[in-house]
Amino acid sequence: MIRILLPAAFLLAACADVQQATDTAGRNTAKTILPEALAIYFPQVPKQLFTPFTNCVVDNADASEVQSLAADALTGVDQGTADTIRTVLSRPEAQQCLRAAAPSALATL
């Protein structure tokens, strides 16, 4: 029995590592497209807040939203990108993130 369980445990650990690496890569890729999307679809957001907005959106996006945003990094931003950002920003956690991050970003002016 131990001969079966030990390899299975290693396999599960390796899968978790791959999943974490994939998630991190997707989130990093998604972050590359957010400033452009903010500039086009959210002109009311001051440029000095692009980094906090980007981080808060990506950090509060679920896996499918990250995948969608990462894909937009290849295909370009469109209304779907803006819709995904709006969906994430509507969440209380994302709004709380922005409230916490915005003052420090604005203080650097």
C-alpha positions as CSV (number, residue, x, y, z in Angstrom):
1,M,0.0,0.0,0.0
2,I,2.8,2.4,0.9
3,R,4.3,1.8,-2.6
4,I,1.2,3.2,-4.1
5,L,0.6,6.1,-1.7
6,L,4.1,7.5,-1.8
7,P,4.3,8.0,-5.6
8,A,0.7,9.3,-5.6
9,A,1.7,11.9,-3.0
10,F,4.7,13.0,-5.1
11,L,2.5,13.3,-8.2
12,L,0.0,15.4,-6.4
13,A,2.7,17.7,-5.1
14,A,4.2,18.1,-8.6
15,C,0.7,18.9,-9.9
16,A,0.2,21.6,-7.3
17,D,3.6,23.1,-8.2
18,V,2.7,23.2,-11.9
19,Q,-0.7,24.7,-11.2
20,Q,0.9,27.4,-9.0
21,A,3.5,28.2,-11.7
22,T,0.8,28.4,-14.4
23,D,-1.3,30.7,-12.2
24,T,1.6,32.9,-11.5
25,A,2.5,33.1,-15.2
26,G,-1.1,33.9,-16.2
27,R,-1.3,36.6,-13.6
28,N,2.0,38.2,-14.7
29,T,0.8,38.1,-18.3
30,A,-2.5,39.6,-17.4
31,K,-0.8,42.5,-15.6
32,T,0.9,43.5,-18.9
33,I,-2.4,44.3,-20.6
34,L,-4.2,46.2,-17.8
35,P,-2.5,49.6,-18.2
36,E,-3.6,49.7,-21.9
37,A,-7.1,48.6,-21.0
38,L,-7.3,51.2,-18.3
39,A,-6.1,54.0,-20.6
40,I,-8.7,53.0,-23.3
41,Y,-11.7,51.9,-21.4
42,F,-11.3,53.7,-18.0
43,P,-10.0,57.2,-18.9
44,Q,-11.2,58.5,-15.5
45,V,-8.4,56.5,-13.8
46,P,-5.4,58.7,-13.3
47,K,-2.2,57.3,-14.8
48,Q,-0.5,57.2,-11.3
49,L,-3.2,54.7,-10.2
50,F,-2.6,52.3,-13.1
51,T,-0.3,50.1,-11.0
52,P,-2.7,49.8,-8.0
53,F,-5.6,49.2,-10.3
54,T,-3.6,46.5,-12.2
55,N,-2.5,44.8,-9.0
56,C,-6.0,44.9,-7.4
57,V,-7.7,43.6,-10.5
58,V,-5.3,40.7,-11.1
59,D,-5.0,39.8,-7.4
60,N,-8.8,39.6,-7.1
61,A,-9.6,37.9,-10.4
62,D,-10.5,34.2,-10.5
63,A,-8.7,31.7,-12.7
64,S,-11.0,32.1,-15.7
65,E,-10.7,35.9,-15.5
66,V,-7.0,35.7,-15.3
67,Q,-7.0,33.3,-18.3
68,S,-9.2,35.7,-20.3
69,L,-7.0,38.7,-19.4
70,A,-3.8,36.8,-20.2
71,A,-5.3,35.9,-23.6
72,D,-6.0,39.5,-24.2
73,A,-2.3,40.2,-23.9
74,L,-1.9,38.2,-27.1
75,T,-5.0,39.3,-29.0
76,G,-5.3,42.9,-27.7
77,V,-7.8,44.7,-25.5
78,D,-11.4,45.0,-26.4
79,Q,-14.8,45.4,-24.7
80,G,-14.5,41.9,-23.2
81,T,-11.4,43.0,-21.4
82,A,-13.2,46.0,-20.0
83,D,-16.1,43.9,-19.0
84,T,-13.8,41.5,-17.1
85,I,-12.1,44.4,-15.3
86,R,-15.5,45.8,-14.4
87,T,-16.6,42.4,-13.0
88,V,-13.5,42.1,-10.8
89,L,-13.7,45.7,-9.7
90,S,-17.3,45.2,-8.6
91,R,-16.2,42.8,-5.9
92,P,-15.9,44.2,-2.3
93,E,-12.4,42.7,-2.0
94,A,-11.1,44.5,-5.1
95,Q,-12.7,47.8,-3.9
96,Q,-11.0,47.4,-0.5
97,C,-7.7,46.7,-2.2
98,L,-8.0,49.9,-4.2
99,R,-9.0,52.0,-1.2
100,A,-5.9,50.7,0.6
101,A,-3.5,51.1,-2.4
102,A,-4.7,54.4,-3.9
103,P,-3.6,56.8,-1.1
104,S,0.0,55.7,-1.2
105,A,0.1,55.9,-5.0
106,L,-1.4,59.4,-4.9
107,A,1.0,60.5,-2.2
108,T,3.9,60.2,-4.6
109,L,2.6,63.1,-6.7
